[in-house]
Amino acid sequence: MTDSTESKENEFKVSGSDLLEKVKELIHQGNIRHIIIRNESGKTLIEIPLTIGILGVALIPVYAAVAAIAALAVKCTIEVKTTEDPN
């Protein structure tokens, strides 16, 4: 039996001041299953696993953590893993 969804990865380079807004934008797309934020040297700062149905109040701690990283980081890379239906 095979899985009917495919995984796709994208990377975005953003400044610290744009980090939170970009993460919010990505989460609201709905097909994101995992977000990894790395600093300029490639060190992973946070990994955010997202499940179907994560909404509202459950995202507040995620947004707070991303905002804290944004305050300290100059440039970040956001790696996004999405699920895509091939049909």
C-alpha positions as CSV (number, residue, x, y, z in Angstrom):
1,M,0.0,0.0,0.0
2,T,1.4,3.4,-0.9
3,D,0.9,6.8,0.6
4,S,-1.2,9.1,-1.6
5,T,0.6,12.3,-0.5
6,E,4.0,13.6,-1.5
7,S,6.4,15.7,0.6
8,K,7.9,18.8,-0.8
9,E,10.6,21.0,0.8
10,N,11.1,24.8,0.4
11,E,13.5,27.2,1.9
12,F,13.0,30.9,2.6
13,K,15.7,33.3,3.7
14,V,14.3,36.1,5.9
15,S,15.5,38.8,8.2
16,G,14.8,38.5,11.9
17,S,12.2,41.3,11.7
18,D,10.2,39.4,9.1
19,L,10.5,35.9,10.7
20,L,7.3,35.9,12.7
21,E,5.1,37.2,9.8
22,K,6.5,34.6,7.4
23,V,5.9,31.8,9.8
24,K,2.3,32.9,10.4
25,E,1.8,33.1,6.6
26,L,3.2,29.6,6.1
27,I,1.1,28.1,8.9
28,H,-2.1,29.7,7.5
29,Q,-1.4,28.0,4.1
30,G,-2.7,24.8,5.7
31,N,-0.5,22.2,4.0
32,I,2.6,22.7,6.1
33,R,3.6,19.7,8.2
34,H,7.0,20.8,9.5
35,I,8.9,24.1,9.9
36,I,12.6,24.3,10.8
37,I,14.2,27.7,11.5
38,R,18.0,27.9,11.2
39,N,20.4,30.7,11.9
40,E,23.0,32.1,9.4
41,S,25.5,29.4,10.2
42,G,22.9,26.6,9.6
43,K,22.3,25.7,13.3
44,T,18.7,24.6,13.9
45,L,17.1,27.0,16.3
46,I,13.6,25.5,16.5
47,E,11.7,22.7,14.8
48,I,7.9,23.1,14.7
49,P,5.9,20.0,13.8
50,L,2.4,20.9,12.7
51,T,-0.5,18.5,12.6
52,I,-3.8,18.8,10.8
53,G,-6.2,20.7,13.0
54,I,-3.7,22.8,15.0
55,L,-5.5,26.2,15.5
56,G,-5.7,29.4,17.4
57,V,-4.7,29.0,21.0
58,A,-2.4,26.0,20.3
59,L,-0.2,28.3,18.1
60,I,0.4,31.0,20.8
61,P,3.4,29.2,22.3
62,V,4.8,28.6,18.8
63,Y,4.4,32.3,17.9
64,A,6.0,33.3,21.2
65,A,9.1,31.1,20.6
66,V,9.4,32.4,17.0
67,A,9.2,36.0,18.2
68,A,12.0,35.4,20.7
69,I,14.2,34.0,18.0
70,A,13.3,36.9,15.7
71,A,14.4,39.3,18.4
72,L,17.9,37.7,18.5
73,A,18.5,36.7,14.9
74,V,19.6,38.9,12.1
75,K,19.0,36.5,9.2
76,C,17.3,33.1,9.3
77,T,16.5,30.3,6.9
78,I,13.0,28.7,7.2
79,E,12.8,25.2,5.8
80,V,9.3,24.1,5.2
81,K,8.0,20.6,4.5
82,T,4.6,20.4,3.0
83,T,2.3,17.6,2.1
84,E,0.9,17.7,-1.4
85,D,-1.8,15.5,-2.9
86,P,-0.6,14.4,-6.3
87,N,-4.1,14.3,-7.7
